[in-house]
Structure formats: C-alpha cells, structure tokens
Amino acid sequence: MRMINQLFPALAENQALAFVVALGLLVAYWALYAIAGYRVFKKMGEKGWVAFVPFYNTYVLYKKVWDIKLFWPYILLVALVVADNMGLYKLAGENPTLIMNLSSLGISLAVIYFGIRLNVRLSKSFGHGSLFGLGIYFFQFFFFLILGLGKSEFHSVNEQ
C-alpha cells in the first residue's frame, strides 16, 4: 500500500485499498475477455491473436460472418463519428446546425445498425438466434464468454 500511496499521493489510505481491488478486478475482467476473444477466433478457424489487433479483428469478423465489402463503409462511418465527436469538420466557434445534428444522428445510427447486424450474424454462425446477437452487442463481455468458453461451434452463415 505504501508504494500505491507514493505513486498516487492524492489517494487516502482507505482509498488505496479500493484502488488495488478495482485494479485487480479490471485485470481479471480483461484476462477473461482476452481468453474468450482468443477462443472465439480460434473456433472460427483463425489465429487467436487476431482478437487483440484493432480493426483487423473487425475485418476478420466481416470476412467470416458477413460481407467483406461492408467492412470499408463501416470503418468510414466510424471515422465520421470520431471526427464528429472531435468537432473536426466544424469551424471554430460555429454552433452546429440542424443539418449537422441530423447527419451526426444518421451516421451514429448507421454505425449502431452495422454493429447489431454483424453481431446477429456472428450469433447465427455459432448456432444461436437473433436475441443472442443483441446480447453480444449490448453485453459483449458475457456473451463472448459464452461463445468462447461454451460448446458453441462455428458454422459460416455465408455458406448456408
């Protein structure tokens, strides 16, 4: 605890214990999620390390369960959402107009649609239904544990 207090002097003694517990829970959460993601990609016939590479793991998911041509529009939409959130295409001091707000809403809804659709297809490729796919989208940690550590087997929906 003394080292924690030296690293983070703003923490009181009782807060240091809470910090260590929270950090331990976070590491356990990450480890379980990493194992589950690794196993999901292994079940899909890919190398497990693919689960840890941003963008490439999404690319592989699109390739395996949907259509690779839809990956690039998805990435463009995600980039537009990031640009919008950072205010990159607004002039300095400009208030957003109704058209800008509606376009932001439309882009965000499109990203949500793509995410839900991809997860529903992932769910179906493991033999589960659409509600399981919604579960993957909203509670990815728990549902990836079920896919990765459970008895679900991968069957490409592209071949059905």
Summary of the structure (lengths in Angstrom):
residues: 160
radius of gyration: 20.2
end to end distance: 56.6
largest distance: 59.4
contacts: 419
relative contact order: 0.12
helix: 74%
strand: 0%
